[in-house]
Amino acid sequence: MIKTYGGFLMSQIRHLSGRISERLYKESGVDIFNGAQGRILYVLWEHGQLTITELGRLTSLAKTTLTGMLDRMEAGGLVKRIPDKKNRRQIFIAVTAKAKGYRDKYDWLSGRMSEIFYTGFSGEEITAFEDQLRRILKNLENEGV
C-alpha cells in the first residue's frame, strides 16, 4: 500500500482556511457568526426551513453539536424554531430577517475564500479536484456516522 497524506493535508487545509475565514469575517464586520454557523446559515438560505435532522445531514454536523449552535444562533437572532402544525414533535429551523441581511456579505466572503483556494488553478483543475472531493465525501458517508 502506498503512503498517503490526504487526511493530513485535508486537516491542515481545514485548520488554515478556518483561520483565514475567521479573519475575513472580522475584517468585514461580520462577527455575529463563526464559520460553522455560517455553514448552517448557508444551508438554510439555500433550502429554506429544515428539520434539525435535515440540517445535520446537509452540514455534516452531529445533532448534539447542532443543537447547541442553534441555541446560540437563536439567542443571537439569526434563526428561529418553527413548530410543525401537522406534527407537534417536529420542529423546523429557519433564518430570521436579521440573518437574511448577512447573505450578501457571506456570499462575498465565500467568493473571496474560493479565490484564495483556487489561485493558480484552471477551471478544469477546479472541476476535477471538486469531483474527487465529492468521491471522498461519498466514501466517508458510505461508512456511516
N, C-alpha and C positions, 0 to 999 in steps of 0.2 A: 504494500500500500504506500502511495506517495504521501509525503508530509504536506499537509495543507495549512493554510493560515487564514482561511476565510472567516471563521468565527472570531479570531483575534482581531483581524482587520475591521470587521463589522462593529466590534465592540469599541475600538478606537474611534471609528467614524462617528458612531452614536455619541460618544463622550465629547468629542471635539465639536460636532455640529450642534450639540446641546448648548455648549458654552457660547458658541458664536450666535446662535439664535437668541439666547437669553440676553446677550449684549445688544443685539439688534432691537429686541423688544424694548429694552431700557432706553436706548438711544432714540427710538421713535416715539417714546412716551406711552407705549402700551405696557404698563406694569400691573395691570389688573388681572392678568392671567399668565401662566407659565406655558412652556412648550407642550406638556401633556394635556393641559386644559385647552390649549389652542387646537390640539388634535380632536378633542371632544367637540369643541365648537364647530370645527370644520365639518365633521361628520353630520352634525345637526343642521348646519347651514345647507349642506348638500341634500340631506334626506328628509328634513322636516322633523316632526316629533317621532321619537323612537322609544321602545321599552328599554329598560336597563340591560336586558339580555341582548337585544339587537345592538345596542350601543357598545357593549362589551365585545361582541363578535367583530364589529366593524373597526374598533380601535385596538383590538388585541389586549385590552386591559382586563384584569381579573375583576370579578364582581365586587369583591371586598375593597379593592383599590378604588374602583369606580364610584362606589357608594360614598366614600369619604371625600373624594374630589367633588362629586356632585353636591354634597352638603356645603362645602366651601364655596362652590360656584353659585349655589342658590343664595347663600348668605351675602355674596358679593353682587347679587342682582343680575347674574349672567344667564342663569337657567331657571326654569320653573317646572314643578311637577304637576302633571295634569291627570287626575283620576279618570279611568276609562268608565264611561257612562254605562257600558254594557257588562263590564266585569269589574266589580269593586276591588278585586285583588290586584288588578293590573294598573300600573302607573306609567304614564308617558313622560318623557323628558323633552322639553322644547326650549329654544333660545328665547330670551326676552328682547324687547325693543333695544335695551341698552347694549346687549351683545351684538345685535344686528348692526349697530353703529360702528363696530370694530371690524366689520368684514373687509372693507377696502384696505385698511392698514394691514390686516392679516394677509390678504392676497399679495400686497406689495412685499411684505416680509418673506412670504413663501417664494415669490418670484426671485427675490434677492438671494435667498438660500440656494435656489436652483442655479442661479448664475455662478455662485461660488462653487457648488458641487461640480458643475459641468464645464468649468473653464478649460478650454483646450480640447473638448470632446466634439466630434462631429455629430450631426443628427443621427446618422446610422449607428454610431457607437453608443449614443444615449439609448436608442431603441433596443439594441442588442443587450446592453447592460441591464436595463429595466426588465426585459424579458427573462433574463437569468435570475434576477432578484425575485420575480414572481414565481419561478420554478422552485427556488429555495423556500420561499414562503409557503408554497403549496406542500412541499415535503414536510415542513415543520407542522403545518396544520393537519396533515395526514397522520402525524404521530399522536395527535390529540393531547389536549392540555386540560 
